Amino acid sequence: MSEHDHGNEDGGDASASLAAFQLADSFLPVGTYTISYGVEQFAATDRVETAADLEALLHDYLRQQVGPCDVVALAAAWDRAGRADADDEAILDALAAVDERQQSVTLPKEFRESSESSGRRLLELVAETTDDALVDAYYGRVLDDSVPGNHAVALGFVARRQGIAREEACLLACHSFVVGLLGAAQRLVRLTHTDAQRILTALRPVMREVCETYAGRDPQTMAPFAPLVDVMGMGHERAERRLFVS
């Protein structure tokens, strides 16, 4: 990832756009291709068998889980990463508070572990490929287990440091989440590439809506409510056969 002027808040230049493309690309090696967030269990229990079933499920994921949890966390991290009225330690402490809050409201163990793993890997990549002392410092806290390093928090933090606008970062997160689950679903149910693109296109308005609704909310309001998703995630932990880590 190219070095960027961290003071740019509107994300309007080419460097910020390229950084956003890089963060959204499935080529980014943060391990999201190993994650199904319960979709594997939905398929294994025959609750998702068709493209229509999958689209309905992803609709619920966005509205009930990604929006009220990940988007809130990402936007809060983005806001705190650019605070002009705070020193570095205060910024890191504020990020840590968001990180811990997300950890506390994520119920399935595999979901927490997957989020930590991909978030830590993202911070590691940015620390290794850019010259950003603040990212290095937060990654250091993750390494010594002072903070979880959840992916949404890491992505919001990194996006701000790369000059990506908050709205774009939220949309990026929703898009990447859906693409990841569509990729997983292609290995689990009958889903053509055209089906996947049709679903991705159909979910654009939902992605915009959840970003508009949840970006900017107080992190204390983080409250994902998708009971069946949680149950499927917990069931996956005990499944005898698993293609994905979550």
RODO-2510 file (C-alpha; in nm, 4 decimals, decimal comma):
residues 246
     n   res          X          Y          Z
     1     m     0,0000     0,0000     0,0000
     2     s     0,1388     0,3311    -0,1009
     3     e     0,2176     0,5956     0,1545
     4     h    -0,0485     0,8642     0,1707
     5     d    -0,0914     1,2039     0,3255
     6     h    -0,2722     1,1150     0,6481
     7     g    -0,4174     1,4631     0,6754
     8     n    -0,6414     1,4182     0,3691
     9     e    -0,9956     1,3595     0,4957
    10     d    -1,2022     1,3635     0,1782
    11     g    -1,0251     1,0711     0,0076
    12     g    -1,0656     1,2465    -0,3256
    13     d    -0,7268     1,1859    -0,4857
    14     a    -0,5960     0,8938    -0,6878
    15     s    -0,3802     0,7527    -0,4085
    16     a    -0,6809     0,7140    -0,1796
    17     s    -0,8835     0,5527    -0,4579
    18     l    -0,6057     0,3059    -0,5296
    19     a    -0,5763     0,2277    -0,1583
    20     a    -0,9511     0,1578    -0,1476
    21     f    -0,9257    -0,0723    -0,4503
    22     q    -0,6424    -0,2583    -0,2797
    23     l    -0,8306    -0,3003     0,0475
    24     a    -1,1428    -0,4240    -0,1349
    25     d    -0,9566    -0,6721    -0,3543
    26     s    -0,9905    -1,0418    -0,2724
    27     f    -0,6194    -1,0593    -0,3627
    28     l    -0,5456    -0,8901    -0,0273
    29     p    -0,4002    -1,1720     0,1847
    30     v    -0,5872    -1,1330     0,5122
    31     g    -0,7524    -1,4750     0,5146
    32     t    -1,1114    -1,3739     0,4419
    33     y    -1,1351    -1,6471     0,1769
    34     t    -1,1309    -1,9031     0,4604
    35     i    -1,4351    -1,7488     0,6314
    36     s    -1,8024    -1,8231     0,5653
    37     y    -1,9476    -1,6631     0,8836
    38     g    -2,1993    -1,9425     0,9227
    39     v    -2,3004    -1,9759     0,5564
    40     e    -2,1406    -2,3212     0,5498
    41     q    -2,3702    -2,4317     0,8317
    42     f    -2,6739    -2,2814     0,6597
    43     a    -2,5867    -2,4884     0,3524
    44     a    -2,5120    -2,8032     0,5547
    45     t    -2,8547    -2,7848     0,7216
    46     d    -3,0314    -2,7203     0,3873
    47     r    -3,1462    -2,3739     0,4892
    48     v    -2,9644    -2,2258     0,1902
    49     e    -2,9983    -2,4219    -0,1326
    50     t    -3,0612    -2,1658    -0,4062
    51     a    -2,9403    -1,8250    -0,5174
    52     a    -3,2654    -1,6749    -0,3868
    53     d    -3,2071    -1,8316    -0,0439
    54     l    -2,8561    -1,6895    -0,0369
    55     e    -2,9644    -1,3409    -0,1400
    56     a    -3,2240    -1,3341     0,1379
    57     l    -2,9651    -1,4493     0,3907
    58     l    -2,7081    -1,1899     0,2830
    59     h    -2,9786    -0,9248     0,3047
    60     d    -3,0290    -1,0231     0,6698
    61     y    -2,6544    -1,0333     0,7364
    62     l    -2,6182    -0,6750     0,6133
    63     r    -2,9170    -0,5356     0,8016
    64     q    -2,8881    -0,7307     1,1243
    65     q    -2,5152    -0,7932     1,1705
    66     v    -2,2845    -0,5977     0,9419
    67     g    -2,4678    -0,2662     0,9751
    68     p    -2,5340    -0,2527     1,3499
    69     c    -2,1939    -0,3958     1,4384
    70     d    -1,9199    -0,3768     1,1760
    71     v    -2,0246    -0,0484     1,0141
    72     v    -2,0629     0,1173     1,3545
    73     a    -1,7194    -0,0090     1,4604
    74     l    -1,5506     0,0849     1,1327
    75     a    -1,6918     0,4372     1,1234
    76     a    -1,6071     0,4930     1,4902
    77     a    -1,2485     0,3784     1,4314
    78     w    -1,2267     0,6050     1,1251
    79     d    -1,3479     0,9028     1,3291
    80     r    -1,1065     0,8396     1,6149
    81     a    -0,8070     0,7798     1,3897
    82     g    -0,8201     1,1369     1,2644
    83     r    -0,8868     1,3297     1,5841
    84     a    -0,6912     1,6527     1,5660
    85     d    -0,7527     1,7348     1,9333
    86     a    -0,5804     1,4231     2,0708
    87     d    -0,2273     1,2923     2,0960
    88     d    -0,1265     0,9510     1,9640
    89     e    -0,1844     0,7674     2,2910
    90     a    -0,5335     0,9133     2,3234
    91     i    -0,6135     0,8067     1,9682
    92     l    -0,4870     0,4543     2,0352
    93     d    -0,6889     0,4331     2,3560
    94     a    -1,0022     0,5480     2,1728
    95     l    -0,9490     0,2859     1,9034
    96     a    -0,8964     0,0217     2,1707
    97     a    -1,2292     0,1093     2,3341
    98     v    -1,4116     0,0543     2,0037
    99     d    -1,2202    -0,2696     1,9500
   100     e    -1,3158    -0,4051     2,2921
   101     r    -1,6788    -0,3062     2,2433
   102     q    -1,7029    -0,4980     1,9174
   103     q    -1,5426    -0,7989     2,0818
   104     s    -1,7983    -0,7940     2,3619
   105     v    -2,1031    -0,7971     2,1319
   106     t    -1,9802    -1,0694     1,8940
   107     l    -2,1194    -1,3919     2,0374
   108     p    -1,9956    -1,6896     1,8288
   109     k    -1,6391    -1,7807     1,9167
   110     e    -1,5442    -1,8491     1,5533
   111     f    -1,6706    -1,5081     1,4463
   112     r    -1,4532    -1,3386     1,7087
   113     e    -1,1484    -1,5444     1,6153
   114     s    -1,1974    -1,4845     1,2416
   115     s    -1,2366    -1,1111     1,2925
   116     e    -0,9249    -1,0946     1,5078
   117     s    -0,7207    -1,3016     1,2639
   118     s    -0,8098    -1,0980     0,9553
   119     g    -0,7765    -0,7674     1,1441
   120     r    -0,4347    -0,8563     1,2782
   121     r    -0,3199    -0,9626     0,9343
   122     l    -0,4427    -0,6366     0,7827
   123     l    -0,2545    -0,4312     1,0404
   124     e     0,0547    -0,6434     0,9861
   125     l     0,0406    -0,5869     0,6101
   126     v     0,0034    -0,2120     0,6486
   127     a     0,2809    -0,1985     0,9095
   128     e     0,5123    -0,3881     0,6745
   129     t     0,4296    -0,1963     0,3573
   130     t     0,3918     0,1643     0,4774
   131     d     0,5755     0,4055     0,7009
   132     d     0,3072     0,4898     0,9559
   133     a     0,4111     0,5084     1,3203
   134     l     0,0517     0,5175     1,4466
   135     v    -0,0365     0,1936     1,2666
   136     d     0,2842     0,0396     1,4008
   137     a     0,1869     0,1432     1,7534
   138     y    -0,1623    -0,0030     1,7332
   139     y    -0,0321    -0,3216     1,5761
   140     g     0,2086    -0,3423     1,8686
   141     r    -0,0854    -0,3357     2,1082
   142     v    -0,2468    -0,6156     1,9098
   143     l     0,0686    -0,8230     1,9198
   144     d     0,0935    -0,7991     2,2975
   145     d    -0,2783    -0,8852     2,3260
   146     s    -0,3711    -0,5506     2,4788
   147     v    -0,6479    -0,5194     2,2164
   148     p    -0,8278    -0,7754     1,9979
   149     g    -0,7562    -0,6174     1,6578
   150     n    -1,1007    -0,6766     1,5079
   151     h    -1,1142    -0,6466     1,1311
   152     a    -1,3746    -0,3694     1,1137
   153     v    -1,1751    -0,1537     1,3556
   154     a    -0,8494    -0,2239     1,1719
   155     l    -1,0109    -0,1445     0,8366
   156     g    -1,1617     0,1829     0,9569
   157     f    -0,8303     0,2850     1,1121
   158     v    -0,6268     0,1942     0,8054
   159     a    -0,8770     0,3555     0,5705
   160     r    -0,8470     0,6873     0,7544
   161     r    -0,4684     0,6647     0,7541
   162     q    -0,4768     0,5982     0,3779
   163     g    -0,6986     0,9021     0,3135
   164     i    -1,0108     0,7024     0,2239
   165     a    -1,3389     0,8793     0,2995
   166     r    -1,5559     0,7308     0,5737
   167     e    -1,8537     0,6602     0,3463
   168     e    -1,6286     0,4875     0,0953
   169     a    -1,4664     0,2795     0,3692
   170     c    -1,8074     0,1650     0,4981
   171     l    -1,9231     0,0701     0,1495
   172     l    -1,5912    -0,1052     0,0909
   173     a    -1,6470    -0,3155     0,4030
   174     c    -1,9995    -0,4156     0,3023
   175     h    -1,8916    -0,4984    -0,0520
   176     s    -1,5958    -0,7056     0,0653
   177     f    -1,8095    -0,8919     0,3174
   178     v    -2,0705    -0,9855     0,0570
   179     v    -1,8090    -1,0819    -0,2022
   180     g    -1,6387    -1,3041     0,0541
   181     l    -1,9597    -1,4863     0,1392
   182     l    -2,0548    -1,5193    -0,2258
   183     g    -1,7170    -1,6791    -0,2895
   184     a    -1,7753    -1,9191    -0,0022
   185     a    -2,1256    -1,9995    -0,1248
   186     q    -1,9958    -2,0946    -0,4684
   187     r    -1,8179    -2,3847    -0,3019
   188     l    -2,1231    -2,4843    -0,0977
   189     v    -2,4368    -2,4475    -0,3121
   190     r    -2,5305    -2,4268    -0,6792
   191     l    -2,4328    -2,0719    -0,7596
   192     t    -2,3011    -1,9555    -1,0959
   193     h    -2,0768    -1,6556    -1,1418
   194     t    -2,3706    -1,4759    -1,3024
   195     d    -2,5885    -1,5586    -1,0008
   196     a    -2,3221    -1,4149    -0,7727
   197     q    -2,2971    -1,0916    -0,9723
   198     r    -2,6746    -1,0599    -0,9832
   199     i    -2,6937    -1,0903    -0,6042
   200     l    -2,4086    -0,8438    -0,5564
   201     t    -2,5852    -0,5909    -0,7786
   202     a    -2,9216    -0,6456    -0,6072
   203     l    -2,7676    -0,5808    -0,2658
   204     r    -2,6174    -0,2431    -0,3551
   205     p    -2,9143    -0,0440    -0,2187
   206     v    -2,9008    -0,2431     0,1062
   207     m    -2,5289    -0,1704     0,1433
   208     r    -2,5893     0,2005     0,0917
   209     e    -2,8771     0,1984     0,3373
   210     v    -2,6903     0,0259     0,6192
   211     c    -2,3923     0,2580     0,5744
   212     e    -2,6139     0,5663     0,5846
   213     t    -2,8034     0,4306     0,8839
   214     y    -2,5183     0,3092     1,1035
   215     a    -2,2063     0,5124     1,0199
   216     g    -2,1522     0,7721     1,2902
   217     r    -2,3414     0,5957     1,5688
   218     d    -2,1940     0,5748     1,9167
   219     p    -1,9970     0,2470     1,9539
   220     q    -2,1953     0,1751     2,2700
   221     t    -2,5005     0,1263     2,0474
   222     m    -2,3360    -0,1666     1,8670
   223     a    -2,6011    -0,4368     1,8861
   224     p    -2,6086    -0,7018     1,6135
   225     f    -2,9255    -0,9082     1,6301
   226     a    -2,9208    -1,2129     1,4056
   227     p    -3,0022    -1,5066     1,6363
   228     l    -3,0122    -1,7747     1,3666
   229     v    -2,6779    -1,6565     1,2282
   230     d    -2,5308    -1,6841     1,5781
   231     v    -2,6789    -2,0311     1,6211
   232     m    -2,5395    -2,1458     1,2861
   233     g    -2,1999    -2,0005     1,3761
   234     m    -2,1983    -2,1836     1,7078
   235     g    -2,3114    -2,5042     1,5394
   236     h    -2,0274    -2,4738     1,2910
   237     e    -1,7787    -2,4805     1,5770
   238     r    -1,8878    -2,8374     1,6525
   239     a    -1,9432    -2,9638     1,2992
   240     e    -1,7552    -3,2817     1,2087
   241     r    -1,6708    -3,1586     0,8605
   242     r    -1,5744    -2,8004     0,7879
   243     l    -1,4468    -2,6420     0,4708
   244     f    -1,4140    -2,2969     0,6301
   245     v    -1,2721    -2,1815     0,9604
   246     s    -1,5991    -2,0075     1,0495
***
